[in-house]
Amino acid sequence: MAFDAMKGLSEALRDREERHSREPRRIFCEEESQTLDRKLRCLRAGMTVRLTFYCRFHERVVTDVVREVGESSLLIGHEWVDFADVYRIKVLEIPAGR
């Protein structure tokens, strides 16, 4: 194939861009941590939320239904997120009857 060399170059450039775009984990003050903790305790399965969290050196935003809430993590869509990685929570919809 004539362009195999370009594939290696594009992968190297993509890897380099990813390394340079990494973000440090945010550190919260005590008041921010307490507010976030209260919001996490109010989450229930079935709620639609916008969740901002830290994942593999990057900040991610996911809007989906909370499927399960565990002791220290939650399942949003098809992804488990550790409470310690959550930056922001916005409840968009609470199912009827809750």
N, C-alpha and C positions, 0 to 999 in steps of 0.2 A: 504494500500500500504506500502510496506516495506521501501521505500526510501523517504517518505514524509518529514522526519526530515532533510534529506540532502538538499531538496529544500529550506527550510528555511535558512539553513546554507549558501548555495550558494548565495542566495539573500542578506543576511547580508554581506557576503564578497564582493559582487559586489558593494553594497552601500558604504561600507567602502573604497574600492578602488577608487570609483568615488569621494568621499569627499577628499581623499588625493591627487588626481590628479588635483584638481581645480587650475585654473590659475587666477591671478589678471588681471583686465582690464589694457591694455596698456595706457600710457599717452604719447601724442605726443607733440613735441615742435611746435612752431608757424609755422615754415617753412614746417615741415612735414604735418601739418594740412592743410595748404594752397595748397600744392601739391596734397594731397588726394582730397580736395574739387574741384580743377580744373578737376581732372580725373572723379569725380562723375558727374560733370556738362556736361561732354562730352558723357556720356553713353546714348545710345538710344536702344529702343526695337529692337530685332533681332541680336544684337551683342552677340558673344560667349565670355565669360570672365571666368577667374579664380579669384574668390573672396575669400579673407581670412577675416573672421569676428569673433567677440566675440558672443558666444551664450551659455547661462546657465553655466557660469563659465569655459568655454572651448573655445579654438580657433578652428574654423572649416574652412575647405577649400572646396569650391564647384566650379566645372567647369560645366557651363551650359549656356543656352541662356537667356539673359535678356528679360523678357516678357513685363515688364512695368516699367517706371520710374516715381515716384511721386515726390511730393514736398520735402519729407524727408525720403523716403524709396524706395526700388526697389524690384521687383518681379523677382527672378532668379529661373528658374525651377518652382517649386510649393511653394516656400518659400519667404515670405516677410522679407527683411533685412533692418533695420533702418540704415541710413547713419552714425549715431554716433557709430555704432558697427563695421563699416568697417575698417580694418587695411591695406589691400592691394588690388589692382585691376590690373589685367593684361588682356588687350584685346587680344584675340586669333584670332578672326575673325570678320570682318566687312562685313555685307551683301552687295552684289553688288548694285550699284546705290546710295550709301550713301557717 
